[in-house]
Amino acid sequence: DEHRGLYWEYRGRDSLGRAARMGRWKAVQLQDVGQVELYDLSNDVSETHNIASQHPAIVREIVAFMDGCHEEEREYPPATFRPKIDDFIR
């Protein structure tokens, strides 16, 4: 299959996180916690029942997928032009 799943990284309230969706499964991992949470979205759309301990093989598969998707952030050059309102008004 062309698309195994969907992967994204995000900033939570207190830490960075990452998540992936593969079929009916969604895994979530906060950087400061480390533990992966797993949800079966076909039965738990509100993500209230973490079932990671019941499905360790699925957790391993999704973590491997997330690890393969992650790329280190590249460095960007500093912004040299900082527009002011006068730059837009003529």
N, C-alpha and C positions, 0 to 999 in steps of 0.2 A: 504494500500500500504506500502511496506517495506521502501521506501525512500521518505519522504515528500519533501525533498529539499536538497540543498547544502548550507552550512554555512561556512564562513571564516572570519578571522580577519587579518588586515594588518596595516602596518605603512605607513601613507600618508606623504606628504612633511612636514606638520607642526603638525600633530596629528595622533592618532590611529583611526582606523575605523573598521567597520564590515559591512558585506554584506550577503545577502542570495538570492538564486535563487529558486523559486518554480514555476514550469511550465513556463508559459510565463512571469511571474513577477520577477523583480529583485529590491530588496530594498538595499539602501546604507545609512549608518549613520556614520558621523564623530563624534568622541568623543567630540571635543570642540564645535561643532555646536549643536548636540543633535537632530536636526530635521531629520526625515527620508525622504529620496527621494525615489520615486517609479517610475519604468519604465516598460512599456509594450514592452518586447523585440520582440514580434511578429510584432509590428508596428514601433519600434524605436530602432533599433540595435545599434545606435550610442549614445544612452542614452542622448538625448538632451532635452526631454520634461518631466519634473518632474510632474507626475499626482497624487501625493499622496493626494492632497486635493479632488480629484474627486473619490477616492476609499478608504475611511477611514476604512472600514471593512477589506479590503485586507491588509492594512498597519498594523492594529491591529493583524491580523493572523500571518503575517510574523514577526512582532516584538516579539510576544509570542514564535514563533519558534526559533528566534535568542536568546531570553532570556533562553530558555530551552537548547540550544546547548552550551552556554557559560560556561566555567569552569574557575575558578580563576587559575592563573598561579602558579604552584607549585615551591617550592624552590629547587634549585639544589646545591649540595655541591660545594665548590670552587675547581677550577682546581688546583691540586697539582703538576702535571707533565706538564711542558711546554717544549716540545721537541725543540731542536736546530738542526741545519743542521748536526752537528757532530753526532747526534744520528742516523742519517740515512746513513751516509757515513762510509764505513769500509775499 
